[in-house]
């Protein structure tokens, strides 16, 4: 068994360039075995071990007993002991417990440790693959528990079965703790472990655990190869914008469907930080956006995907950016949710006598005749139904139609600034000054409106 563990460590280079290793020990057989196994292999791999334990306080005196057991075991081995006690939170107990453990491990990996080893076994791998298969997962999901993760989690026991571990510990008189919650059939994983897998072993394949673990290994290697190609495509075609990811819709439509699906998963991962709860129907909804003409949106777990013109944008949900302020003349206003300012300057004719008529009409720097601007001046976000006549246009046009003509994506329209004088629009971002108040060579005082970086 130690030889197989060493082979797994070497195959996945688990401790390459790392020696400060925390061993996650719950007190159960798998984690106790992991601690003893790594203790045997520590000198060969140059490892400096610490023991990590999280007390979830879910089982009262039993949880306290687990913590004391691990503390005593750690002391008997002369190793450092790092522990955390967490307050149970409402919700899915398994998910919340896992989240608390991962937060503890990642905190230690940020500075105190190089790796954290967990006691996931071949049996855990088989259960994970079957669970995900039943849930509808495809290739990446069937890779199961990863041997190594980017933050530094490693799983040296993925070729070792749970029964082997108990036989090993029993033969050597090594004690462990049993978690009573593992007997409860209220948890889906326990039902798979205690009912479904034994039935499949009896009635279909006595080696079902090994078969599922081999499926995970195969899927993992395929995923590694395909991920490299996906990362290359993402580097070439993803555009990061305002916390979201943009990709051309025609690219997604032209690629083989399997590649497009992987790019969608990659975009979700980069936007949201994970692909949890992302199901087949979510990816198909994005592909439907790509394949159908026009725009639209698709809701994914924890995020939204929108198509507009030639682009698809993956982003977290955003509140509508509606705003309105009295225009400070002279002065500037920050555009909410952007790194931009709208600058308002009063310029006397004596300062502008050298400006050409084309500069007065420059849309990125709207020049308005101050003496034609009535009433109070207001900067605000555009509203549906807003319309005005930009200089050079034949007549009044809805700003929504101007967006269409200029192919402004829907996500860029939110919070789009307009300047209002009295009750009329005098200027709009990109589309420039209104014909009724645009400055010309005869203007004596000019209000210059500019968009500048903050």
N, C-alpha and C positions, 0 to 999 in steps of 0.2 A: 504493500500500500504506500509506503514512503517513497518507493521508487516511482510509482505512478504519479504521486504528488510532485516529485522532483521534475518528472517529464513535463507535467502541466505547467509548472513554474517556468521551466526553460523554454517551452514552446511559445508561451505568450510573453516572455521576458518580463515577468511580473515585478521583479525587483531590480531591474537594470537601472543603474544610476541612483539607487535608493537603498537606504539601510534602516531608517527609523520607521518601524512598522508597528502599527496598533492592531491588536487582534481583538475583534469584537466577540465577546463571550457573554452569552445570555445565561449560561449554566446548563443548557441542554446538551445532549450527547454530541451533536455535530460540532458545536463551538468548543466544547471541552477537548474533543479529539483534535480539532484544528490547532488549539493552543499547544497540546503535547507534540503534535506532528511538526509544527514550526519550531518548537523548542529543540527537537531533534535535528532539524535542518538549518538552524540559525547559524552555526559556525561555518557550514559549507557555503552559505549565501551571504555571510557577513552581516547578519541582521541583528539589530538592537530592538528587542521586543518590549511593548507595553500592552497592558490589558485594558480594554474599554468595556464599560457596562452602562446600559441605560435602564433605569428603573422606571417603568411606565406607570407603576402604582395602579394597575388595573385589577390585581387579584389579591389586594390586601396583604395579609400576613404571608401568603405564598410569594408575592413579589419581593417582600422584605427578606424572606428566606433565600430567594435566588441571589439577591444582592450580597448577603452575608456569605453565602457559599462561594461566590466568585471572588469576593474579597479575601477569604481564607485561602482559596486555591492560589490566588495571585501571590499572597504572602509566602506560601509554602515554596513557590518557585523563585522567590526573590525578585519579582518584577514590579515595575511601577504600575499603579492602579489609577485609572482616570475614569470617573463616573459622573453621571448626570441623572438627576431625578426630575421627571416632568409631570405636570399636572394634566390628567386626562381631559380631553376636550370633546365636546359633542360631535357627532357625525360618525362616519365609518371608522370603527376602532382600529381596524387593520391599517387603513390608509394613514390615519393620524399618527399611529405608532411608528410606521415606517418614515413618515415625514420628520418626526422628532429625532429618530436615529440618524437619518441622513443629514439633518441640520447639525447635529453633534459631530458626526464624522467629517463633514466638509469644513466645519470650523477648525478642527484639528489639522486637516490637510492643508489649510491655508497658511500654516506656519510651523506647527509643532511636530507634525509627522509627514513622512514621504508617501506612505501607503497605509491603507486600512484593509485588513484581510477579514473576510466574512466567511461563515461556515456553510455556504450554499453547496449542496451535494448534487450528485447525478439524479437522485430521487426528486429533489427540488426542481431540477431542470426539466425532468419528465412532466411533473405536475404543471409547471409553468407553460410548457409547449402545448399540453392538452387543453389547459384553461384558455389559452389564447386562440387555439384552433377552434374551440367551441364558440368563442366570442366573435370569430370571423376574421382574425388577423391573417395577414399575408406574409410574404418573405421576411421583412425586417422583424415582425413580431414573432415569427417562428424561430428566429435566432435565439430566443429565450433570454436566459440570464447571461450577460456578457462576462467573459473571463476577466477583462480589464476595462475600466471606464476612464474617461478623460480626467475626471477630478482625482483619480488615484485609488479607487476601490478595486481589490483583486479577490478572486475566488479560486483558491488552489484545490478545492475538493470536488470539482465538477466531474471527475471521472470515478468518484467513489460513491458507492451506494449506502443508503442509510442503514441497512441491515449489516453490512460489513463493518460499519463503524461501531455499532453496538456489540457485535461479536468481539471486535478488537478490545474495546474498553472492558467488557466483562471478563475476557481471558486474562487481563492484567490487573483486575481488581480496581479499576479506576471508576470512581463514582461520578454521577451526573444528576441533574434535576429533571423531573418530568413536568412539563407545562400542562396543567389540567385543561386549559382552553383548547389544546390540540385534540381533545376528545369531542368537542362540541360540533355537532353537524349544522349549527347555525351559519358557519363560515363556508363559503363555496370551496375554498382550497381543501378544507378538511373532508368535505364530501367527495372531492376528487381523490384524495389520498386514501380514505378509508372505505369508500364504496365503489367508485367508478374504475379506478385503476386495478384493484383486485379482481373485479368482474371481468375486465378486459384480459387480464392475465390468465384467468381460469378458462374463459370461453373463446378467446381469440388468439392471443400470443403470449406465451409464458415469459417472453423476453421483451414485453412491451416497454418497460422502463428504459432498457438499453436502446430499443428502436427509436423512442422519442428523443432520447439524448443524442443519438446519432443524427436525427433530423435537425436538431438544434445546431450541431456542429457543422453540418452541411450548409444550413441556411446562414450561419455566421460567416463562413468563408465566402459564400456567394455575396453576402451583404458587404463584406470588406472590399471585394473587387468592384462591385457596382457602386459603392459609396465613393470610391476614388473618381470614377467617371462622373458621378453626379456632382461632386465638389468642383470638378473641372468646369462643367457646364454652368454651375452656379457662379463661379468666379468670372466667367465670360459674359453672363447674361443677366445676373441679378443686379438691381440698382437699389441701394439702401436710400430711403427717403423718409425723413420725419418719423423714425421708429418703425417704419414698415418696409416691405420688400416689393419692388416692382419687377415684372417680367412681361415681355411682349406676348400677347395672346396668340399671334400667328406662330411664334416659336413653339409654344405648348401644343398647338394644334397640329404642327407638322412633324413632331417627334413621334417615335413609336410610343404607343400608349403606356407601356411599362416604364419607359424613361420619363414621360410626363408625370406619371404618378409619383415617381421618386423625387422629381423636382418639386412637386407640390408638397410632399412630406418635408423636404429640405427647407422650403420657404416657411412652412408652419414652424419647424424647429427653430429657425433663425429669428422668427418674429416673436414667438410665444415662449421659447426656451425649452419646450418639450413637445411631444406628440401624443401625450396621454389623452385618451378618449377619442382620438381621431380614428374614425371607422371608414369602411369601404364606401358607404353612401356619402360621406363628406367629400372624399376625393372625387367621386363621380359627379357630385354637384358642382365642383369647381371645373371639371372637364366639360360639363354641360354649358357652363358660362362661356367657355372658350369656343365651343363648337357652334353655338347659336349666334346669329348676327345680333348686333345691338349691345346694349349694356345690361347691367343687372348686378345682383349681389347674392352671396351664399353665406349662411351663418355656420361657422364651425365652432367647436368647443373653445370658448374663451377668446374668440377673435372673429373678424369678418373679412370676407374676400369680395372685392368689387371689381367689375370690369367696366372700363370706359374707353371708347375708341380702340386704340391698338394695345392697351395695357391692362394688366391684371395686377391689383394691389392687395397684398396680404398685410393686415394691420390689426392691432388690438382695438377694441371698441373705444370710440372717442366721443366725448360730449360735443354737442353742436356749439360752434363758436359764434354765438350771436353777441354783438357788442355795439355800443353807441357812446360817444363822448362829444362834448363841446370842443370844436376844433380850436386848439391854442394857436393863435396867429400873432406873432411868429411863435414857432415851437415845433414839437414832434410828438407822435403817438406811436407806441409799440403795438404791432399787430399781434393779437393773442395767438399763442401756439406756433409762432414763427420767430426767427431771429431778425426780423425786419422792422424798420421804422418808416412812418410816413412823415416826411419833413415838410413844413409849411414856412415859406419865407416871403417877406414883402420886399420887392425890389423896385427902386425908383427908376424912372426912364433914363436918367443920366447914367445909370449903371448898365443899362441894357441897350444903349443906342447901337452897339456893334453887333447885336444878335440878329441873325437872318430870320426871315419869315418861317423857314423850315424848322429852325430851333424852337420858335414859339409853338409849333405844332407837334413837337417831339412828344410821343405818348408816354415815354418813361419819365419825362419831366414836364408835366402839364403846366402850361402857363395860362393863367386866367386873368382877365381884366378886372382888377379890384373894384373899379367903380361900377361895374355891371352886376356885382354880387350883392343881392339884397338880404336884409335880415340877418339872423344868426347863422353861423357856419357850424355844421355838424359832420363829424366823421363817424361812419357806422358800417356794419356789415350789410351786404346787399340782401334784399328781400325778393322772394318770388313775386313777379309782377312788376318789378322795377324796370323802367324804360327811359331812354334818353337818346338824343341825337349826337353822337360823337362828331367832332369836326371832320369834315370831308364826307360824311355819310349823307345819303339822299333824304333821310327822314328819321323819325324816332324808331328805335328798335328795342325790343326787350333784351335786357342784359343776358337772360338765359339763351336767347338766340345768338348773341355775340359769343357766348361761351361755345356754342355749337360750331359757329363759323371758325373760331380760332382753335377749335379742338382742345379746349381746356378740360382735363379730366374732372369728374365729379368731386373727387376728394380734394382738389385744389380750389374748389369754389367756396368751400365752407369758410366763412369769415372774410370773404373777398371785400376789400374796402371801396367805399364810394364817399365822395364829399358832396354834401348837400348844402345849398345856400337858400335860405327861406324854405320853400317846399319843393325845390327843383334840384335834380342831380346836376352838379357842375363838373364833376370829374369822376372817373372810375379807373382803377388799376388796369394797366395794359391798354385799355381802350381810349384813355386820354380825356382831354378837355371837351366839354359840351360846346356845340356850335354857338349857342346863344350867349356864352360868356368867355369864349376863347380870346386870349390876348393876340393882338396884332401889332405891327410897327407903330400904329398910332396910339397905342395904349400908353398912358402916363405912369400908372402904378400897376405892377404885376404881382399876382400871388403865384409863386412858383411852388408846385407840388412835386415832391420827389420821393421815390422809394429807395431807401438806403439800408445797408446792413447795420445791425445793432452793435 
